[in-house]
Amino acid sequence: MIVFGTKTKGFENVSKLRNVYEHSVINIVAYKSVIYNQDMIKSKIKPELRKDFYQSKYEYYKKVATYCAYLIGLLEVTYFVSDCMLFGRFAYETVIPRLSILLPMLVFYFLVPKANTYQFGVHLYYLIPHAAMWSTIWSIYYLPNKDFAREGFIIMHFAFLAIGLAMPLIYHIPIHACLLLNIFISNTFNHHEHFSLMIALALPLYIGVILMLFIQENSYADQYLIKKQLEISYVTDELTGVYNRHKFNEIVDRYTGKLLFDKKGFLLLLDIDFFKNVNDTYGHEAGDTILKFVSTEIKSQVYERDYVIRWGGEEFIIILVDYTLSEAYDFAEKLRNDIENANNDVCPVTISVGFTKYANNVNYHKIIEKADQALYYAKEHGRNKVVNYDDI
């Protein structure tokens, strides 16, 4: 009787198949658990953040995956020593198969500096364990004793595990599954004597690696969310919910201080008139209410591409991206008028606004300085005004 290309007694085949079936049932349950847990990742990471999450994970583990890729290639070459031990002589038959790994390693070496995204990295990094797998299969074809193929294939699972640390699990699952397909293909010409046992060992290893990578990815998701929250807290004013001055670290060039915007626009510097009197008369809690009221009014009138920054105390900076002069002036006037006439549950307040156009070839400190001069002019000439720097 022939099962999987191997001649054995009938009852032995039935026993082996039963073992494979039992392993398969367990593996299917485990696989469903992985899919369920993958849905948990999706619920943790919002769709708009998922690409950023995978990129962050890739960048965090990229160095580890790179070292592992080189190590996989090196180990594949050193297995030539075991080939010689099996032959009892210099195994000239497996020299080329073992050294064939050097070609994909060369490709990897030249392309890895350019692999800056996980989308590219998925294709490049998984090339190495797959190449090692086929280098092994090619070598096995010549070996006098093919029994040790099991151990070689088991080691390959750990090669995929090492690379998978940096990659999205959703990509790893089908790519790693190709290793099982490679074993089936290998059996068509290598005719592994214990093929059914080989599959019975490979399936739980495959599921085990996936479970390990899920735990790792789920753990990194928690780390990523904490990091994101810290980043948001770092650039967000706790009282008003708008950005604080740390936001400039993200939107200006760290060396030149120039704004990182492709389109020109305007920078507004806004100050709440007589704010000290509000604190002195109604108390600091009332002053906080006024600050939150003003910031809410500003946020309700800007576009998503614009920036609202609490510059300090009662001063706010508004960066209007891709505005004309008339649009910027109309925006400032409407904001001034709305704040003056709105009910803020404390007392009537007004604002003074100084604004100037910005260019991405000018240091942002000079732009703020011009807006500040325009604001000073507005306060010196009666407050509750909007002043363009070019008009003074």
Stockholm file with secondary structure:
# STOCKHOLM 1.0

chainA/1-392         MIVFGTKTKGFENVSKLRNVYEHSVINIVAYKSVIYNQDMIKSKIKPELRKDFYQSKYEYYKKVATYCAYLIGLLEVTYFVSDCMLFGRFAYETVIPRLSILLPMLVFYFLVPKANTYQFGVHLYYLIPHAAMWSTIWSIYYLPNKDFAREGFIIMHFAFLAIGLAMPLIYHIPIHACLLLNIFISNTFNHHEHFSLMIALALPLYIGVILMLFIQENSYADQYLIKKQLEISYVTDELTGVYNRHKFNEIVDRYTGKLLFDKKGFLLLLDIDFFKNVNDTYGHEAGDTILKFVSTEIKSQVYERDYVIRWGGEEFIIILVDYTLSEAYDFAEKLRNDIENANNDVCPVTISVGFTKYANNVNYHKIIEKADQALYYAKEHGRNKVVNYDDI
#=GR chainA/1-392 SS CEETTEECCHHHHHHHHHHHHHHHHHHHHHHHHHHHHHHHHHHHSCHHHHHHHHHHHHHHHHHHHHHHHHHHHHHHHHTHHHHHHHHTSCCGGGHHHHHTTHHHHHHHHHHGGGCCSHHHHHHHHTHHHHHHHHHHHHHHHHCSCGGGHHHHHHHHHHHHHHHHTTSCHHHHHHHHHHHHHHHHHHHHHHCCTTHHHHHHHHHHHHHHHHHHHHHHHHHHHHHHHHHHHHHHHHHBCTTTSSEEGGGHHHHBCTTTCBBCCSSCEEEEEEEETTHHHHHHHHCHHHHHHHHHHHHHHHHHHSCTTSEEEEEETTEEEEEEETCCHHHHHHHHHHHHHHHHHSCCSSCCCCEEEEEEEECTTSBHHHHHHHHHHHHHHHHHTTSSCEEEGGGC
#=GC SS_cons         CEETTEECCHHHHHHHHHHHHHHHHHHHHHHHHHHHHHHHHHHHSCHHHHHHHHHHHHHHHHHHHHHHHHHHHHHHHHTHHHHHHHHTSCCGGGHHHHHTTHHHHHHHHHHGGGCCSHHHHHHHHTHHHHHHHHHHHHHHHHCSCGGGHHHHHHHHHHHHHHHHTTSCHHHHHHHHHHHHHHHHHHHHHHCCTTHHHHHHHHHHHHHHHHHHHHHHHHHHHHHHHHHHHHHHHHHBCTTTSSEEGGGHHHHBCTTTCBBCCSSCEEEEEEEETTHHHHHHHHCHHHHHHHHHHHHHHHHHHSCTTSEEEEEETTEEEEEEETCCHHHHHHHHHHHHHHHHHSCCSSCCCCEEEEEEEECTTSBHHHHHHHHHHHHHHHHHTTSSCEEEGGGC
//
